Amino acid sequence: MNQKNITWHEGKVQKADRQHLNGHKSALLWFTGLSGSGKSTISVEVEKKLHELGHHTYRLDGDNIRHGLNGDLAFSEEDRTENIRRIGEVSKLFVDAGIITLAAFISPYKKDREFARSLLPDGEFIEIYIQASIETCASRDPKGLYKKVKKGELKNFSGIDSPYEVPESPEIVIDTENQRIDESVLQIVNYLKNKGFISF
């Protein structure tokens, strides 16, 4: 791609100015885990709690994004990588806007999650591994996807016939097999408080 004829146009309002106006720092909460692990459920409740506390948020969810921005992508390895590349770049814009951004995506490949991390300054990318076994996720099967896989109607499914690379050192691990939703939400909100992103 030829990018020789483009120039970055700096504005007079910076991220720190937006954060000051919002009354809190911004960050990217990146929820990763198998389908059915609880990524969307936990991210929805975390956003609700942060909103109740008066913080500016926006949530990006895997299925929701594929209804629009990433509607042209399938589930090959290449498309999954492009899916996460786009979300990483969009999330970077939201964080620059001073917003606490929540991104809930299977994001099965370590290299893609590391790319998203590389877009932000140290500390602003918070990887949250939503941990649950494939057996537990299949038993939950909230979207009926595991049933389709079993019937041979769905291919390239993370954790079954497509890899899911477990995060090696996430900032937060949420064990949805043994933690209640409210406990998980409190764990994440307390992390943000202890790291100085929010106060309440």
Backbone torsions as a table, in degrees:
resi	resn	phi	psi	omega
1	MET	NA	129.4	-178.6
2	ASN	-84.4	114.4	179.9
3	GLN	-118.6	23.9	-176.4
4	LYS	-70.2	-29.3	-171.0
5	ASN	-103.1	24.9	176.1
6	ILE	-120.6	146.6	-177.5
7	THR	-133.3	135.3	177.3
8	TRP	-68.8	128.0	-179.7
9	HIS	-104.8	105.7	-176.5
10	GLU	-74.1	137.4	177.2
11	GLY	-94.5	178.5	-179.9
12	LYS	-100.1	-5.1	175.3
13	VAL	-112.6	121.5	-175.8
14	GLN	-104.5	171.3	-179.5
15	LYS	-56.3	-42.6	-179.7
16	ALA	-60.8	-35.2	177.7
17	ASP	-65.8	-42.0	-179.6
18	ARG	-68.1	-40.5	177.7
19	GLN	-62.5	-41.5	179.3
20	HIS	-62.1	-43.0	179.6
21	LEU	-63.8	-38.6	-179.4
22	ASN	-75.8	-22.4	179.9
23	GLY	84.5	15.3	176.8
24	HIS	-161.1	162.5	176.1
25	LYS	-79.0	163.0	177.0
26	SER	-110.7	155.9	-179.7
27	ALA	-161.0	167.7	176.1
28	LEU	-111.3	114.8	173.9
29	LEU	-92.4	110.3	-173.9
30	TRP	-104.2	105.6	-179.0
31	PHE	-90.0	119.8	179.3
32	THR	-128.2	147.2	179.6
33	GLY	164.9	172.7	-179.1
34	LEU	-65.3	158.9	172.6
35	SER	-60.0	127.5	-179.0
36	GLY	91.8	-0.2	-178.6
37	SER	-74.3	-25.8	180.0
38	GLY	118.9	13.4	-177.8
39	LYS	-57.0	-53.7	-177.2
40	SER	-65.3	-43.9	-179.2
41	THR	-58.7	-48.6	-178.6
42	ILE	-67.5	-42.5	-177.9
43	SER	-64.3	-37.4	177.4
44	VAL	-61.4	-44.5	-177.8
45	GLU	-72.0	-35.0	176.6
46	VAL	-65.6	-44.4	178.7
47	GLU	-61.3	-42.9	179.3
48	LYS	-58.8	-45.2	-179.7
49	LYS	-64.1	-45.5	179.7
50	LEU	-62.6	-39.7	178.1
51	HIS	-63.0	-43.6	178.3
52	GLU	-61.1	-30.3	179.2
53	LEU	-82.8	-0.9	175.8
54	GLY	90.2	20.9	-178.0
55	HIS	-101.6	147.9	-179.1
56	HIS	-84.5	123.8	-175.0
57	THR	-135.1	162.1	165.3
58	TYR	-151.6	138.3	-176.1
59	ARG	-112.5	130.5	176.2
60	LEU	-112.2	122.0	-175.9
61	ASP	-118.5	141.3	-174.0
62	GLY	-51.1	-54.0	-178.7
63	ASP	-65.9	-40.7	-179.1
64	ASN	-60.5	-43.2	-177.9
65	ILE	-66.1	-31.7	179.4
66	ARG	-74.9	-7.4	172.8
67	HIS	-79.2	-17.1	-175.6
68	GLY	-137.2	-92.4	-175.0
69	LEU	-48.0	-45.0	-176.2
70	ASN	-109.3	27.4	-179.8
71	GLY	-66.2	-14.4	-179.5
72	ASP	-91.7	1.7	-175.4
73	LEU	-104.4	145.1	175.5
74	ALA	-101.9	-145.4	-173.8
75	PHE	-126.3	24.1	172.1
76	SER	-70.0	166.9	178.6
77	GLU	-59.4	-40.3	-179.7
78	GLU	-64.5	-43.2	-179.7
79	ASP	-69.3	-36.7	176.5
80	ARG	-62.2	-41.4	179.2
81	THR	-64.9	-42.8	178.4
82	GLU	-66.9	-37.0	176.1
83	ASN	-55.1	-49.4	-177.6
84	ILE	-73.2	-34.2	176.6
85	ARG	-58.8	-47.3	-179.5
86	ARG	-63.1	-43.9	-178.4
87	ILE	-66.0	-37.8	176.2
88	GLY	-59.2	-45.3	-179.2
89	GLU	-67.8	-40.5	177.8
90	VAL	-65.3	-43.0	179.2
91	SER	-61.2	-38.9	177.7
92	LYS	-58.1	-40.4	179.0
93	LEU	-65.1	-42.7	179.5
94	PHE	-63.7	-42.5	178.8
95	VAL	-64.5	-39.5	177.3
96	ASP	-63.5	-28.2	178.0
97	ALA	-77.0	-1.8	177.6
98	GLY	88.4	16.7	-174.0
99	ILE	-104.0	138.0	171.6
100	ILE	-74.4	114.4	-171.1
101	THR	-106.8	132.9	179.6
102	LEU	-115.1	120.2	-179.2
103	ALA	-118.4	116.9	-178.1
104	ALA	-112.3	101.1	-176.6
105	PHE	-140.5	140.3	175.5
106	ILE	-52.3	-44.9	180.0
107	SER	38.0	69.8	-168.9
108	PRO	-72.2	-18.5	-173.4
109	TYR	-102.6	129.8	-179.0
110	LYS	-57.1	-41.9	-176.2
111	LYS	-62.2	-34.0	179.6
112	ASP	-72.6	-40.0	176.6
113	ARG	-66.0	-37.0	178.3
114	GLU	-67.7	-34.2	175.4
115	PHE	-62.0	-47.0	179.2
116	ALA	-59.9	-41.1	177.9
117	ARG	-61.6	-38.0	-175.5
118	SER	-67.5	-16.4	-178.4
119	LEU	-77.8	-14.9	-174.2
120	LEU	-118.4	155.1	175.2
121	PRO	-61.8	158.7	179.3
122	ASP	-53.4	133.0	175.7
123	GLY	94.4	-18.7	-176.2
124	GLU	-89.2	-12.3	174.3
125	PHE	-102.0	115.8	-176.5
126	ILE	-115.5	103.6	-178.6
127	GLU	-81.1	125.3	-178.9
128	ILE	-118.5	108.7	-179.7
129	TYR	-86.8	114.6	177.2
130	ILE	-90.0	103.5	-168.7
131	GLN	-95.2	126.2	173.0
132	ALA	-161.9	143.0	-178.5
133	SER	-68.3	158.5	178.4
134	ILE	-62.2	-32.7	178.8
135	GLU	-66.0	-42.6	178.9
136	THR	-65.8	-44.1	-179.8
137	CYS	-62.1	-41.2	179.9
138	ALA	-67.0	-33.3	179.4
139	SER	-72.4	-30.7	176.4
140	ARG	-74.5	-53.7	176.9
141	ASP	38.7	58.2	-173.7
142	PRO	-62.8	-24.6	-178.5
143	LYS	-107.3	3.0	-179.5
144	GLY	72.5	17.3	-175.7
145	LEU	-75.7	-37.7	-179.5
146	TYR	-65.5	-34.0	176.1
147	LYS	-63.4	-40.3	179.0
148	LYS	-66.0	-38.8	177.6
149	VAL	-61.6	-45.4	-178.4
150	LYS	-61.2	-34.4	179.7
151	LYS	-82.6	-4.5	-178.7
152	GLY	80.5	15.4	-178.2
153	GLU	-89.1	-10.0	-175.3
154	LEU	-136.8	126.1	-179.2
155	LYS	-114.5	170.7	178.8
156	ASN	56.0	48.0	-176.4
157	PHE	-99.3	122.0	-175.2
158	SER	-57.0	129.0	178.2
159	GLY	93.6	-11.5	179.9
160	ILE	-119.4	-74.7	178.2
161	ASP	-111.9	13.0	173.4
162	SER	-141.2	141.4	-172.5
163	PRO	-70.5	151.2	164.9
164	TYR	-125.9	116.6	-177.8
165	GLU	-92.3	110.6	-176.6
166	VAL	-64.2	134.0	177.8
167	PRO	-57.0	138.3	-177.0
168	GLU	-85.5	-36.3	-178.6
169	SER	-147.3	64.6	178.7
170	PRO	-68.2	155.1	177.3
171	GLU	-67.5	-33.8	-177.7
172	ILE	-137.7	138.6	172.0
173	VAL	-118.2	125.9	177.0
174	ILE	-113.0	118.4	-179.1
175	ASP	-96.5	94.5	-174.6
176	THR	-76.7	-5.3	173.9
177	GLU	-78.7	-25.8	-173.7
178	ASN	-124.9	-5.8	179.3
179	GLN	-112.3	141.1	172.3
180	ARG	-74.5	161.7	-179.4
181	ILE	-60.6	-44.6	-178.2
182	ASP	-64.1	-34.4	176.6
183	GLU	-66.4	-39.7	-180.0
184	SER	-66.5	-43.3	178.8
185	VAL	-60.9	-46.4	-179.0
186	LEU	-62.2	-38.7	178.8
187	GLN	-59.4	-43.9	-178.6
188	ILE	-71.9	-44.4	-179.9
189	VAL	-63.3	-40.2	177.9
190	ASN	-65.1	-35.2	176.3
191	TYR	-61.0	-46.9	-180.0
192	LEU	-61.8	-39.3	178.6
193	LYS	-66.4	-48.0	-177.3
194	ASN	-65.5	-27.5	178.8
195	LYS	-90.1	1.8	175.1
196	GLY	81.4	15.3	178.2
197	PHE	-76.6	-36.3	-179.0
198	ILE	-135.1	165.7	171.3
199	SER	-139.2	147.3	177.6
200	PHE	-160.6	NA	NA
